[in-house]
Amino acid sequence: MAAKLAKHPIHPMLVGFPIGIWTLSLAGDLIFLYGGNLFWRELACYAMVGGLIGAVAAAIPGLLDYLNMSASPVKTIATRHMVINLIVVGVEPTAESFTGVAQDELRVA
């Protein structure tokens, strides 16, 4: 059974969240890089983690959809999509380490 809500696939509903949150992280990094204060650096760090959480949330229904697909050219495309996204999510913690903010510096307000 594919992951659906009222006959609409859930995966496409969720993928916009990590994309938007990671864009916010990029903006925060750029603002900090070009003279912004520490707020922007922390915002970028929190947004990076939030994007990762959103990506995992979107991946779960995406995986359910993938597992219910029959062998076809579309499944080949879906396999490429999945592999590329797994690489991106795997590289993301490494990119986080380059921002200069260690994970233990994250504070829950």
C-alpha positions as CSV (number, residue, x, y, z in Angstrom):
1,M,0.0,0.0,0.0
2,A,1.3,3.4,-1.0
3,A,1.5,6.2,1.6
4,K,-1.6,8.4,0.8
5,L,-3.8,10.9,2.6
6,A,-7.3,11.3,1.0
7,K,-6.0,9.6,-2.1
8,H,-3.1,12.0,-2.4
9,P,0.5,10.8,-2.1
10,I,2.2,12.1,1.1
11,H,5.8,12.1,-0.1
12,P,5.3,15.1,-2.5
13,M,3.5,17.0,0.3
14,L,6.5,16.8,2.6
15,V,9.5,17.3,0.3
16,G,9.1,21.1,0.2
17,F,9.8,21.4,3.9
18,P,13.5,20.2,3.9
19,I,14.1,22.1,0.6
20,G,12.8,25.3,2.2
21,I,14.5,24.8,5.5
22,W,17.9,24.1,3.8
23,T,17.5,27.2,1.7
24,L,17.0,29.1,5.0
25,S,20.2,27.5,6.3
26,L,22.1,28.7,3.2
27,A,20.7,32.2,3.6
28,G,21.8,32.2,7.2
29,D,25.3,31.0,6.4
30,L,25.6,33.7,3.6
31,I,24.4,36.5,5.9
32,F,26.8,35.4,8.6
33,L,29.6,35.1,6.2
34,Y,29.1,38.6,4.9
35,G,29.1,40.3,8.3
36,G,26.0,39.1,10.1
37,N,26.1,38.4,13.8
38,L,26.2,35.1,15.6
39,F,22.4,34.7,15.4
40,W,22.6,33.9,11.6
41,R,25.2,31.2,12.3
42,E,23.0,29.6,14.9
43,L,20.0,29.9,12.7
44,A,21.8,28.2,9.8
45,C,22.9,25.4,12.1
46,Y,19.4,24.8,13.5
47,A,17.9,25.0,10.0
48,M,20.4,22.4,8.8
49,V,19.3,20.0,11.5
50,G,15.6,20.8,10.9
51,G,16.1,20.1,7.2
52,L,17.6,16.7,8.0
53,I,14.6,15.9,10.2
54,G,12.2,17.0,7.4
55,A,14.1,14.9,4.9
56,V,13.7,11.8,7.0
57,A,10.0,12.6,7.5
58,A,9.6,12.9,3.7
59,A,11.7,9.7,3.1
60,I,9.4,7.4,5.1
61,P,6.3,7.7,2.9
62,G,8.7,7.9,-0.2
63,L,10.1,4.5,0.8
64,L,6.7,3.0,1.3
65,D,5.8,4.2,-2.2
66,Y,9.0,2.9,-3.6
67,L,8.5,-0.6,-2.1
68,N,5.1,-0.8,-3.7
69,M,6.3,0.0,-7.2
70,S,6.6,-2.8,-9.8
71,A,9.7,-3.1,-11.9
72,S,9.5,-0.4,-14.6
73,P,11.5,2.5,-16.0
74,V,9.8,4.7,-13.4
75,K,11.2,2.6,-10.6
76,T,14.7,3.0,-12.2
77,I,14.3,6.8,-11.9
78,A,12.9,6.4,-8.4
79,T,16.0,4.3,-7.5
80,R,18.3,7.0,-8.7
81,H,16.3,9.6,-6.8
82,M,16.6,7.6,-3.6
83,V,20.3,7.0,-4.0
84,I,21.1,10.7,-4.6
85,N,19.0,11.7,-1.6
86,L,20.6,9.2,0.6
87,I,24.0,10.6,-0.4
88,V,22.9,14.1,0.3
89,V,21.5,13.2,3.7
90,G,24.7,11.3,4.4
91,V,26.9,14.2,3.4
92,E,24.8,16.8,5.3
93,P,26.3,16.1,8.8
94,T,29.8,16.5,7.3
95,A,28.7,19.8,5.8
96,E,27.4,20.8,9.2
97,S,30.9,20.2,10.7
98,F,32.3,22.7,8.3
99,T,30.1,25.5,9.6
100,G,32.2,25.7,12.7
101,V,29.3,24.9,15.0
102,A,29.7,21.6,16.8
103,Q,26.6,19.5,17.5
104,D,27.2,19.8,21.2
105,E,26.9,23.6,20.9
106,L,23.2,23.3,19.9
107,R,21.1,24.5,22.8
108,V,17.4,23.8,23.2
109,A,15.7,27.0,24.3
